[in-house]
Amino acid sequence: MEHKKEYHAVLKDTEMGAVVVEGPVPTTELKKYHLHEGLDAFRPAPKQFQALLEIADFEEGRLIIARNNNTIVGYVTYLYPDPLERWSVFQMEDLIELGAIEVAPEFRGAKLASSLLKLSMMDEMMENYIIISTEYYWHWDLKGTQLSVWDYRKVMEKMMFAGGLTPSPTDDPEIVSHPANCLMVKVGKNVPESSIKQFDRLRFLQREKYRSMKKEE
């Protein structure tokens, strides 16, 4: 599968100044900027910047950024699921994962997360993918936002809706381990029926394994 990438950009006025939302951004362009020190939800900002450079280099990798001058204040990544996760079991070439989305604390009131998602979907190539996002409450910034688990989930769902992702049922053990966790999904209009059926099997892999075990008894 050829992973074509079409660049888009929009300019947003915020209380913190003008912010350019753009992407997919290649490594060569990314190296001109630096990551805001507040983008440390997953690892310290310098290490996270290195991780973003690697993702931008992947053939299927997509990095959309929000930047204030030369400072990246937000980003969203798309890439193939981790080989150790269930979502890579069938090695579907048209299944990609929204790996991370993060906005620096002082820019969170500007709805940059929604803007990042909306812009990422402007590329027609995204209609060729099944896009997933695995949402686990233990990754949420409950302390920083002072929101309850359920209020945070409402905010998260509204944000994901901006990119066309909606909750989808699954029997994934990690997701069903807490009722606030969820699988968000967007199926592109060009995704073949064969891939949709394979993804349905993937969503309920535990059930499929149970049926296989019963047949063997």
ROMARKOL-507442 format. One line per 5 residues: number of its first residue (from 1); their letters; for each residue x, y, z of N, C-alpha, C. Coordinates in steps of 0.05 Angstrom, whole numbers. Layout:
<sites>
NUM = A = X,Y,Z,X,Y,Z,X,Y,Z  ...
</sites>
This chain:
<sites>
1 = MEHKK = 17,-24,0,0,0,0,18,25,0  12,43,-18,27,68,-19,14,89,-1  30,99,18,20,118,38,25,146,29  7,157,12,10,184,2,4,204,25  18,226,25,13,246,46,10,274,33
6 = EYHAV = -12,287,38,-18,313,26,-18,334,48  -1,354,46,3,374,66,-20,394,66  -29,401,91,-49,422,94,-41,439,118  -51,464,119,-45,482,141,-68,502,145  -72,509,170,-91,530,177,-78,548,198
11 = LKDTE = -86,573,199,-76,592,219,-98,598,239  -91,595,265,-110,600,286,-100,623,304  -118,641,311,-111,662,330,-119,653,358  -100,654,376,-105,646,404,-97,668,423  -104,666,448,-96,686,468,-66,686,471
16 = MGAVV = -53,664,464,-24,661,467,-9,670,441  -25,679,421,-13,687,396,-21,669,373  -12,675,349,-19,659,325,-7,631,327  -23,611,319,-14,583,318,-20,572,291  0,560,279,-2,546,254,-7,517,259
21 = VEGPV = -29,506,249,-35,477,250,-29,466,223  -10,447,221,-1,438,195,8,409,195  9,397,171,19,371,169,7,356,145  15,331,141,37,317,155,64,331,151  79,333,173,105,347,173,127,326,171
26 = PTTEL = 146,328,152,168,310,149,190,317,169  208,298,174,230,302,193,247,327,186  252,331,160,269,354,152,257,380,162  230,382,161,217,407,170,215,408,200  210,385,212,207,383,241,232,392,256
31 = KKYHL = 255,387,244,280,393,257,285,424,259  268,439,246,271,468,247,259,479,273  243,463,287,228,471,310,237,457,336  226,465,358,231,451,383,204,446,397  204,427,415,179,419,429,176,435,454
36 = HEGLD = 152,444,459,146,459,483,151,441,507  164,452,528,172,436,551,148,424,566  124,435,562,101,424,575,89,399,562  100,392,539,91,368,525,106,343,535  99,335,559,114,314,573,96,292,584
41 = AFRPA = 73,289,572,54,269,583,64,241,580  80,235,559,89,208,554,118,204,562  134,225,560,163,224,568,173,253,567  196,259,579,206,287,578,207,298,550  201,323,547,198,336,521,221,330,501
46 = PKQFQ = 246,332,509,268,325,490,267,297,479  260,278,497,258,250,488,233,246,470  211,260,477,187,258,461,192,270,433  208,291,432,215,303,406,229,283,388  248,267,400,262,246,385,242,225,375
51 = ALLEI = 223,218,392,203,198,384,186,209,360  180,234,361,164,247,339,180,247,313  206,251,315,223,251,291,223,223,279  223,202,295,222,175,285,196,169,271  174,177,284,147,173,272,145,186,245
56 = ADFEE = 154,211,243,152,226,218,168,212,196  187,195,203,203,181,184,191,155,174  171,145,189,158,119,181,143,123,155  143,103,139,129,104,113,100,112,117  87,99,137,58,104,142,54,126,163
61 = GRLII = 76,135,176,74,154,198,65,181,190  47,193,206,37,220,201,40,236,227  51,260,224,53,278,247,41,305,239  21,312,253,8,338,250,15,355,274  24,379,270,33,396,292,18,422,294
66 = ARNNN = 18,434,318,9,461,322,33,476,333  40,498,320,64,512,329,60,542,332  71,553,352,72,581,357,100,591,351  103,604,328,129,611,317,145,585,313  168,581,327,184,557,324,180,536,346
71 = TIVGY = 160,541,362,154,523,385,130,505,379  133,479,379,111,461,375,96,459,401  70,468,401,54,469,425,32,447,425  31,431,404,12,409,403,18,391,380  9,367,381,14,348,359,-5,324,361
76 = VTYLY = -8,311,338,-23,285,338,-7,267,319  -5,242,326,10,223,310,-8,200,300  -1,190,277,-14,166,266,8,147,256  5,122,262,24,101,254,11,74,257  25,54,247,16,27,251,16,19,281
81 = PDPLE = -3,3,290,-3,-6,318,23,-20,325  29,-18,351,53,-32,361,51,-61,355  73,-74,346,73,-103,340,65,-120,363  68,-110,387,61,-126,411,32,-123,419  17,-106,406,-11,-101,412,-29,-119,395
86 = RWSVF = -53,-124,404,-72,-141,389,-79,-129,362  -78,-103,360,-87,-89,336,-69,-94,312  -46,-107,317,-27,-113,295,-28,-143,289  -45,-158,301,-46,-187,298,-49,-195,268  -67,-182,254,-71,-189,226,-53,-173,207
91 = QMEDL = -37,-155,218,-19,-139,201,-34,-125,178  -56,-112,185,-72,-99,165,-58,-74,155  -53,-72,129,-39,-49,118,-56,-24,118  -83,-27,120,-100,-3,120,-112,3,147  -99,-7,168,-107,0,196,-84,16,209
96 = IELGA = -90,40,216,-70,57,230,-82,67,256  -64,74,274,-72,82,301,-65,111,307  -84,125,318,-78,151,329,-62,146,354  -35,149,352,-18,140,373,-17,158,397  -18,185,392,-16,204,414,-27,231,404
101 = IEVAP = -40,245,423,-48,273,418,-43,288,444  -30,311,441,-22,326,465,-20,356,458  -29,372,477,-28,401,474,-16,413,499  2,432,496,15,445,519,-7,458,537  -4,456,564,-24,465,582,-36,493,577
106 = EFRGA = -18,513,572,-28,540,568,-43,545,542  -42,525,524,-56,528,498,-81,511,497  -88,498,519,-111,479,518,-138,492,515  -141,517,520,-167,530,517,-173,539,488  -154,535,470,-156,544,443,-167,523,424
111 = KLASS = -176,500,434,-187,478,419,-168,469,397  -142,468,404,-122,459,385,-124,430,379  -131,414,400,-133,385,395,-154,379,373  -177,392,375,-197,388,354,-187,398,327  -172,420,327,-161,430,302,-141,411,290
116 = LLKLS = -125,399,307,-105,379,297,-119,356,284  -140,346,296,-155,323,285,-169,330,259  -182,353,259,-196,362,235,-177,365,211  -154,377,216,-135,381,195,-123,354,185  -119,336,203,-107,310,195,-126,295,176
121 = MMDEM = -152,300,178,-171,286,161,-176,301,135  -163,324,131,-166,337,105,-154,322,82  -134,306,88,-120,290,68,-139,267,59  -145,266,34,-163,245,23,-152,217,28  -126,214,31,-114,188,36,-125,175,62
126 = MENYI = -134,192,81,-144,182,106,-170,166,102  -183,170,79,-207,154,73,-201,126,65  -175,119,62,-167,92,55,-160,75,80  -163,87,103,-155,74,128,-178,69,147  -174,48,163,-190,46,188,-172,58,209
131 = IISTE = -181,79,222,-165,94,242,-176,87,270  -158,79,288,-167,73,315,-152,90,335  -164,93,359,-151,105,381,-160,90,406  -141,79,421,-147,65,446,-145,85,469  -167,89,482,-168,109,504,-169,95,531
136 = YYWHW = -148,99,547,-146,88,574,-146,110,594  -163,109,615,-165,131,633,-139,137,648  -122,117,651,-97,122,665,-77,138,649  -83,144,624,-66,161,608,-77,190,609  -100,195,620,-112,221,619,-101,239,641
141 = DLKGT = -100,265,635,-89,285,654,-112,293,673  -120,275,690,-142,281,709,-133,302,729  -108,300,738,-97,318,758,-95,346,747  -83,349,724,-79,375,712,-105,389,705  -125,374,695,-150,386,687,-171,388,710
146 = QLSVW = -166,374,731,-185,373,754,-212,362,746  -213,346,725,-238,334,716,-241,306,727  -265,297,731,-270,269,738,-265,251,714  -263,226,719,-259,207,697,-280,210,676  -305,212,685,-328,213,666,-329,240,651
151 = DYRKV = -323,262,665,-323,288,651,-300,289,631  -277,277,638,-255,276,619,-262,260,595  -276,238,599,-284,221,576,-303,237,558  -321,253,569,-339,269,552,-323,288,535  -303,301,547,-286,320,533,-270,305,511
156 = MEKMM = -259,282,518,-244,266,499,-261,257,475  -285,248,481,-303,239,459,-310,262,441  -316,286,452,-322,309,436,-299,316,418  -275,315,429,-251,321,414,-248,301,391  -251,275,396,-248,254,376,-269,256,354
161 = FAGGL = -293,265,362,-315,269,343,-306,288,321  -289,308,328,-280,328,309,-264,315,286  -252,292,292,-238,277,271,-254,255,259  -279,252,268,-296,231,257,-294,204,271  -280,203,294,-277,178,309,-300,176,329
166 = TPSPT = -312,153,330,-334,148,349,-328,122,365  -341,119,388,-337,95,405,-345,70,390  -330,48,393,-336,23,381,-332,0,401  -351,-19,402,-348,-41,421,-324,-59,415  -313,-71,435,-291,-90,432,-289,-107,457
171 = DDPEI = -276,-130,455,-272,-146,479,-243,-146,488  -228,-126,478,-200,-123,486,-198,-121,517  -182,-139,530,-181,-140,559,-174,-113,572  -155,-99,561,-147,-73,573,-169,-53,572  -183,-52,550,-205,-32,547,-229,-39,565
176 = VSHPA = -236,-65,566,-259,-72,583,-252,-74,613  -227,-69,619,-219,-70,648,-230,-47,664  -239,-26,650,-252,-3,664,-273,9,646  -296,15,656,-318,25,639,-313,52,625  -293,67,635,-287,93,622,-269,90,598
181 = NCLMV = -255,67,597,-238,62,573,-255,58,549  -244,63,526,-260,58,501,-242,56,477  -253,44,456,-240,43,430,-254,63,412  -239,82,400,-251,101,382,-243,93,353  -262,95,335,-257,85,308,-268,103,286
186 = KVGKN = -254,106,264,-264,119,240,-257,101,217  -278,92,202,-274,75,179,-276,93,154  -254,95,139,-254,112,115,-273,101,94  -283,120,77,-304,112,58,-293,94,36  -266,93,33,-254,76,12,-244,49,22
191 = VPESS = -248,44,48,-239,18,59,-256,-5,48  -244,-26,37,-259,-48,26,-273,-64,48  -295,-77,40,-311,-93,58,-295,-115,71  -275,-126,57,-258,-147,67,-243,-138,92  -233,-113,91,-218,-102,113,-236,-96,137
196 = IKQFD = -261,-87,131,-280,-81,152,-287,-107,167  -291,-129,152,-297,-155,165,-273,-165,182  -249,-161,171,-226,-170,186,-223,-153,212  -229,-128,210,-227,-110,234,-248,-119,254  -272,-126,245,-293,-136,264,-283,-161,279
201 = RLRFL = -269,-178,265,-257,-201,279,-236,-193,299  -221,-172,292,-200,-162,309,-211,-150,334  -233,-136,331,-246,-123,355,-255,-143,375  -263,-167,365,-273,-187,383,-256,-212,382  -230,-208,385,-211,-230,383,-214,-250,405
206 = QREKY = -221,-241,429,-225,-259,452,-248,-278,446  -269,-268,435,-292,-285,428,-285,-306,407  -269,-297,388,-260,-315,367,-243,-338,378  -225,-330,397,-208,-350,409,-224,-370,425  -245,-360,439,-262,-377,455,-277,-397,437
211 = RSMKK = -287,-388,415,-301,-405,396,-283,-427,385  -258,-419,379,-238,-438,369,-233,-460,390  -231,-452,415,-226,-471,436,-249,-490,440  -273,-480,437,-297,-497,440,-299,-517,417  -290,-509,393,-291,-528,371,-271,-550,374
216 = EE = -249,-544,388,-228,-564,392,-235,-584,414  -254,-576,431,-261,-595,453,-277,-619,443
</sites>
